[in-house]
Amino acid sequence: MSSMDSGKAAQLKLMIFDVDGILTDGSLHFGPEGEMMKTFNVLDGQGIKLLQQAGIATAIISARSSAIVARRAADLGIAHLRQGIHDKKSAFLELLAELNINADACGFIGDDVIDLPVLTRVGFAASVPNAHPEVRARVHYVTQAAGGRGAAREVCDFILKAQGKYEQALAPFLQ
């Protein structure tokens, strides 16, 4: 963890997550009736909840639209869900206006070039090891864990530590 990246994460009031390749491993599973299935990681979910409990808002911006993602967002209490959005920059700018915060107070984790318009504007940009090389080259932090395998949790923990809130977040579980 470099101090520069930690400093950027220390300023966050909102963390935004991509879905495919970040909250999932990027695989798309289709059932016999054409229904899509996705697999989420419980560690990632708990990390998102810890961010929220620490006062950091959470959001999803995803190019795909899925009832499964809406269900997962609801389960995790993610109030700001933008799906079926191919112009992620516009969705991001609308979110900033809605929440009345500036881009420097936002973080985003994404993995493909469609995410670059947001990744290059936020105060803290993160990605995963198997992300597109152009994405990895332009972010502040690349996780050790893969997407759908704890990458989101790693970023959540990184943010909580950067803000000095990690021990407080764990305290209820250590009593």
N, C-alpha and C positions, 0 to 999 in steps of 0.2 A: 504494500500500500504506500503510494507516494504521498507526501504531504500535500502536493497540489491537488491530487484527486480527492484526498480526504477533505481538504478545504472546500472543494466544490460540492461534495456530498453534504457537508455540514450546513449548507445554506438552504437545503431543500425543504419545500413546503408541500410539494406534490411529486409523486413518483408514478410514471406512466409505463405500462407494460404492453408490449406486443403479445400476441398469443402464439401463433404457429412458429415453432422454433425457439420460443422463449418459455412460455408457460406449458408448452407441449414439446415433444421431441421433433416436431415438424412433420411427422407422418400423418397422412390422412387415411383413415380406414372407412371403407364404404360397405354397408351391409347389403344383403340381397335386394332390398327394396330401395336402394339408393341412399339410405340414411347414412349420415356421416357420424363417426365416433371419434372422440379424442380422449387421450389419457393425460390426466393432470397429476402433479406430484404434491403430496400432502405437506412436505417440508416447505414448498413454495407458498402454499396457502397459509400456513402458520406464520411465515415471514411477513406476508402481506398484512395479516391481522395484527402482528406486533408493530408494524409501521403505523397502522391506523391508531392503535392504542397509544402510541407515542405522539400523536397529533399530526402525523403526516398523511395528507389526503392521497388516495390512490385512484388510478384510472386505467382503462384499457382503450387502446386504439388499434383496431384490427381491420385488415383489408377484407377478410372473409366475414360473412354473417352466419351465425349459428345459434340455434336455441340452446345448444350445449354450453356455449360460452356465456350466454345470458344467465343460465342456471348457475354456472360456476361463479360468475360475478356476484349474483344474488347471495349465494352461499357464503361468500367471503365478505359481503358488505361493501363491495366496490360500487360506489354511487355513480361514478362517471364512466359510462360505457358507450363507446362509439364503435359500431360494427359496420361492415360493408363499405368501409371508407378507403378509397384508393388514393385520394388526395389527403394524406395524413397531415400535411402542413396546415390546411384549412381547418381540419378538426382540432388540431393543436391550438391554433390561434383563437378559435371559438372557445375552447376550454379555458385558455388564459383570460379571455374577456369575462367569461361566466364566473370564474373564481376570483377575478380581480387580482391576479398575481403576474409577475413578469417571468420571462423565460429563464432567467438566471436562477430562479427559485424552483425550477422543475428539473426532474431527471427523467430519462427515458432509456429503456432497454429494448433493443431490436436487433435483427440479424441479417436483413437483406437490404438491397439498394432502395426499395420502396420506403424504408425507414429513415434514409439519410436526410430528407427535408426536416425531420424533427430532431434527429440525432445531432445535426450540425447547429441547432438553435438553442438547445437546452443548456443549462448550467452544468449538468452532469450526465454524460452519455456513457452507456455501458452496452456490452455485447457478450456473445458466447464464443468459445473456441472454434466452433465449426461454422461461424458466420461467414458471409461473403468477405473476401479479403479487403475490398474497398470500405466495408463497414468497420472491420477490425482496425484498419489504419486510421480511422477518424474518431474513435471513441477514447474516453479517458480511462476506461476500465474494461478489461476482458476477464470474465469469470474463469475459474478453473473447472467448474462443473458445467456440463452440457445443458442445453435447453431441455426442459421437461425432466431434468435430473438434478434439480437443486440450484440451478443458476439464479433464479429469481430470489431464492432464500439467501444465497450468498450476497447478492446485491443489497437485500433488505438488511442483513446483518452489518454489511459494510457501512451503510447509511446510519444505522443506529449507533455504531461505534464512532463514526465521524462526528455525530451530534452529541456524544457523551451520554446516550440514552440506553445503551446495550444492557448494562448491569441492571438498570431499573426495569427494563423489559423482561429480563429473566427472573427477577426477584420473586414474583408470585409463584413460580415453579420450584423455587428452592426453599420454600418454607416448610 
